[in-house]
Amino acid sequence: MKTVYTCFCTDVIHAGHLNIINEARKLGRVIVGCLSDEASIRYNKFPTVAQDDRIKMYRSLEGVDEVVIQNDMMYDDVITLIKPDYIVHGDNWKDGPESFIRTHVEELVKSYGGELVDVPYTYNEEVKKIDMQLREKLAMPEYRRKRLRQLLAMTPIVKAMEAHSGLTGLIVEKTVVEHEGKLDQFDAMWISSLCDSTAKGKPDIELVDMTSRFRTIDDITEVTTKPIIFDGDTGGLTEHFVYTVRSLEKMGVSAVIIEDKKGLKKNSLFGTEVKQTQATIEEMSAKIAAGKKAQLTDDFMIIARIESLILEQGMEDALKRAHAFVAAGADGIMIHSRKKDPDEILEFCDKFRADNKETPIVVVPSSFNTITEEELAAHGVNIVIYANQLTRSAFPAMQQTAEDILRYHRAKEVDDRLMSIKQIITLIDEL
């Protein structure tokens, strides 16, 4: 009997999947691949059903003879092992980022005489409703909030990109690229105080109050599903910080990062050029402990940001603070630098990891931007935040467009560098 292979990454079986199995059964013995969690988060979306439970679900389907784990989104592992006579897939992978996967699979099966079968994609009201329910489930606070911890356990490094509006949230949510034979996407969103303030035309000095910043979170959570890391600045007064923690938890935010400074907050990249006061270890530790005591779930994370290197207080001070903040309950440590090379960041990571193997390390490579995620992960970094790149790329483009329209008294000269309204609208889901 011929061997037929198809791969599922779904959490819910609907008519489309059953149709794939029925078409596969006509060709031979059906093997279903369960795309692993690690592959799913790069390829498609975060699974809401555990991998073992998905395997059981696929095995229970009539017409399925065997279920295997597929660890490679490019199918190399299963094709090498099984060499199926047919690979069956919905024809939706003929277009978009997935099309290069189809091309690769087609070449693999042709090499030994196999065949690729594209089944017309099933899309009806029932399927549309199920897809929408899955998306809404991912967006629910109780599912979104715990996802950062899950990602930390599943992937070598979590990639977060800043978002400061619903539209930028959609860009982070939906941007998928093919690079070096793999699909990739961002894992999480960073809601930056700097970018949030800038979008509102305000200085980055904690002038925008938490109520306003929570509205930004609402705008983003309404249209996205990825976990959120919130820039909490200094955290404010300890008495205020505990309420911030409770509010962020309820909204489904995964983590807050607070820095060990006090007084009028100034952007860290000014360093010692402006007067900045670092909180004592005792003050910051008390704030962390109060926040941890206030939180109601085990999912939420409080991450301590250490400014010692920024303020030129030395490596030993940074390490001393890191260990003290972990002892106070911090779920992660963010270390920052404004130097162009990453040497002091890597030195900190290596020394911290010598004593602490588990606590997540967060870095923001804005100034030391030549280092790769892979290099950072090799030194024990768990989360990399691209903290302001969308804001910084949008501003010069908008300014240039405004200047050219004034210059030419019409819009024709700028049109070739603008995204069409139709493309923008396709980012926005309709009910």
PyMOL commands that set and color helices and strands:
alter all, ss='L'
color gray80, all
select helices_A, chain A and resi 15-25+37-43+51-59+76-82+91-94+99-110+125-139+141-145+147-154+166-174+193-199+210-221+238-251+268-273+281-294+315-327+343-355+373-378+389-408+412-415+421-427
alter helices_A, ss='H'
color red, helices_A
select strands_A, chain A and resi 3-8+29-35+66-70+86-90+115-119+158-162+176-179+182-185+188-191+228-231+255-259+261-262+277-278+301-306+332-335+361-363+383-386
alter strands_A, ss='S'
color yellow, strands_A
deselect
rebuild
show_as cartoon
